[in-house]
Each structure stands twice: as structure tokens, then as C-alpha cells.
Amino acid sequence: MKNLIPFLLLLTLLFTACAGAKYAPGNLPDDQLIFGSGSRFSGRSDTYTLLKNGQVFRRSSTDSTMQELKPLSRREAADIFKEVGNLQLFKLDIEQPGNLYYFIELAGKTANSRVTWGSGSYLPPQGIVFLYRDFFALLNSREEGIAQRVKEGVKKKEQPETKPKPEESKPAGW
């Protein structure tokens, strides 16, 4: 029994150390992927910062504070970082903004790379567009999942769920 307590403490310490660091908005690591969009006409922009541990932060130009969003899984974040490496973002020199523009930026300790597109006369590489869309699809699925669960929770609290009568289960004509 005496040996069990130190073993459990060591096991707990090991699991908490493996969980990885969680960052605060004011203290982010150097390695980041930043996705964003903006309008040159209005001057507004929105940026989403993805960290390797899956944490996601959002900042709007109208509100300078950074808010943390529901994180992606570590695997999803690793896949996105890997895809950026495959695209060799650091080799691309794309600066083609339009009135509405989109960008992906890779920030690191040694170098930063950024691609910006949106001009009507420029078609960006498909890989960049797919990466941008995939990131926001993952992010939106997380946020919609939260909103849906909250909505369902409110619905269940407001009115009890009732089973439809057999004649009401199918609309006429089906």
C-alpha cells in the first residue's frame, strides 16, 4: 500500500506532463499558422491563429482582444501544419489582394511566410485554397457542434420530447 501512493502520484504527473502546454492569448509560442480575411475598402480583418497543440484563437480588427475558440484535435492541427509544409508556403511569393482578400501566414522562430490573394485577375494555387477551406470547415464544424448541442439542450429543457404519432411521422405523398 505504501508503494501505491507514490506510484499513483508519479502516474498522475506523467499524464499531466504529456497533456501538453496550454497557451494564453498574450503568451503564444513562436510556431503559428494564421488564417484570415479582410476588406481593403473598410479596413476590417479577422485572423485565426492555429497552434501545433490544436488551440485556435480569433482576433477581429474591430476588437483587439484575442479570444480562444474550441480547439482542433492535435492530429488535425498536425495535418494542417504538414499540409503547409507540403505546399512549401515559404517558397511562394503571392501578394495579390483584392478589395476582399484572404491570407495564410506561417510564423516561426526563424522566418515568416505569407500568401495573400483575392484579386479578380489572379487565381491562387488550388492547394492554398483547399487548405484555407479545410481549416475553416474544421473550425465551423466545431462551433456548429457546440451551437447545436446548446440549442438541443435548450429545446429539451423548454418542452419534453414527444414521439410523433404513426400517421404524423411521414408527410402526405411520401
C-alpha positions in Angstrom: 0.0 0.0 0.0 2.9 2.4 0.8 4.3 1.9 -2.7 0.9 2.5 -4.3 0.6 6.2 -3.4 4.0 7.3 -4.9 3.2 5.2 -8.0 -0.2 6.9 -8.4 1.4 10.4 -7.9 4.1 9.6 -10.5 1.5 8.3 -12.9 -0.6 11.5 -12.5 2.4 13.6 -13.0 3.3 11.7 -16.2 -0.1 12.1 -17.7 -0.3 15.9 -16.9 3.1 16.4 -18.4 2.1 14.6 -21.6 -1.0 16.6 -21.9 1.0 19.5 -23.4 1.1 23.1 -22.7 -2.0 25.3 -23.0 -1.3 28.8 -24.1 -3.0 32.1 -23.1 -3.7 34.8 -25.7 -0.9 37.0 -24.5 1.7 34.3 -24.4 1.6 32.3 -27.7 4.5 30.1 -29.0 6.6 31.2 -32.0 5.2 28.5 -34.3 1.8 29.5 -35.6 -0.4 29.3 -38.6 -2.5 32.3 -39.2 -5.5 32.3 -41.5 -7.5 35.4 -42.2 -9.5 37.6 -44.4 -10.2 41.3 -44.7 -11.5 44.2 -46.7 -9.3 46.9 -48.0 -12.3 49.1 -48.5 -13.5 49.0 -44.9 -10.2 48.2 -43.3 -11.7 45.3 -41.3 -10.0 41.9 -40.9 -10.3 38.7 -39.0 -7.5 36.4 -38.1 -7.5 32.9 -36.7 -4.3 31.6 -35.2 -3.7 27.9 -35.0 -1.1 26.4 -32.7 0.5 22.9 -33.0 -1.4 21.7 -30.0 -4.7 22.5 -31.7 -5.6 25.7 -29.9 -7.3 28.3 -32.0 -7.5 32.0 -31.3 -9.6 34.6 -33.1 -8.9 38.3 -33.4 -11.0 40.9 -35.2 -9.7 44.3 -36.2 -12.8 45.9 -34.6 -11.9 44.3 -31.2 -8.2 44.0 -30.5 -8.7 41.3 -27.8 -7.9 37.7 -28.8 -10.5 35.1 -27.9 -9.9 31.4 -27.7 -12.2 29.1 -29.7 -12.9 25.4 -29.4 -9.6 23.7 -30.3 -8.9 21.3 -33.1 -7.5 17.9 -32.2 -3.7 17.6 -32.1 -3.9 15.3 -35.1 -6.0 17.8 -37.1 -3.6 20.6 -36.3 -0.6 18.4 -37.2 -2.2 17.5 -40.5 -2.8 21.2 -41.3 0.8 22.1 -40.4 2.0 19.1 -42.5 0.0 20.3 -45.5 1.5 23.8 -45.2 4.9 22.1 -45.3 3.9 20.1 -48.4 2.7 23.3 -50.1 6.1 24.9 -49.3 4.5 28.1 -48.3 7.9 29.7 -47.7 8.8 29.3 -51.4 5.6 31.0 -52.6 5.6 34.7 -53.3 2.0 35.6 -53.6 0.8 39.1 -52.9 -2.4 39.6 -54.9 -5.0 41.2 -52.6 -8.3 42.4 -53.9 -10.9 44.6 -52.2 -11.7 41.4 -50.3 -8.6 39.4 -49.6 -7.6 36.1 -47.9 -4.3 35.1 -46.4 -2.4 32.3 -44.8 0.7 33.1 -42.8 3.3 30.7 -41.3 5.0 32.3 -38.4 8.1 30.7 -36.8 11.2 31.4 -34.9 13.4 31.8 -37.9 11.2 33.0 -40.7 7.7 34.1 -41.6 5.9 33.3 -44.9 2.6 34.8 -46.1 0.5 34.4 -49.1 -2.4 36.9 -49.9 -4.9 36.5 -52.7 -8.3 37.9 -53.7 -7.6 39.9 -56.8 -10.1 39.1 -59.5 -7.3 38.8 -62.1 -5.4 36.2 -60.0 -6.2 32.6 -59.4 -4.3 31.2 -56.5 -2.9 27.6 -56.4 -5.6 25.0 -55.6 -3.7 23.6 -52.7 -3.7 27.0 -50.9 -7.5 27.4 -51.4 -8.2 23.8 -50.3 -6.1 24.3 -47.2 -7.9 27.6 -46.4 -11.3 26.0 -46.9 -10.4 22.8 -45.0 -9.3 24.8 -41.9 -12.5 26.8 -41.8 -14.6 23.7 -42.4 -13.0 22.0 -39.4 -13.4 25.2 -37.3 -17.0 25.7 -38.3 -17.9 22.0 -37.6 -16.6 22.5 -34.0 -18.5 25.8 -33.5 -21.7 24.4 -35.1 -21.4 21.3 -32.9 -21.4 23.5 -29.8 -24.2 25.7 -31.0 -26.3 22.6 -32.0 -25.7 20.9 -28.6 -26.7 24.2 -26.8 -29.8 24.5 -29.0 -30.8 20.9 -28.4 -30.2 21.3 -24.6 -32.5 24.4 -24.6 -35.1 22.6 -26.6 -35.1 19.7 -24.2 -35.5 21.9 -21.2 -38.3 24.0 -22.7 -40.5 21.2 -23.9 -40.4 17.4 -23.3 -39.6 15.4 -26.4 -42.7 13.6 -27.7 -42.8 10.8 -30.2 -44.9 11.6 -33.3 -48.0 9.6 -33.9 -47.6 7.0 -36.7 -49.8 8.9 -39.1 -47.8 12.1 -38.5 -44.4 10.6 -39.0 -44.5 10.9 -42.8 -45.7 13.8 -44.8 -48.6 13.1 -47.2 -47.4 11.9 -50.6 -44.3 10.0 -49.4 
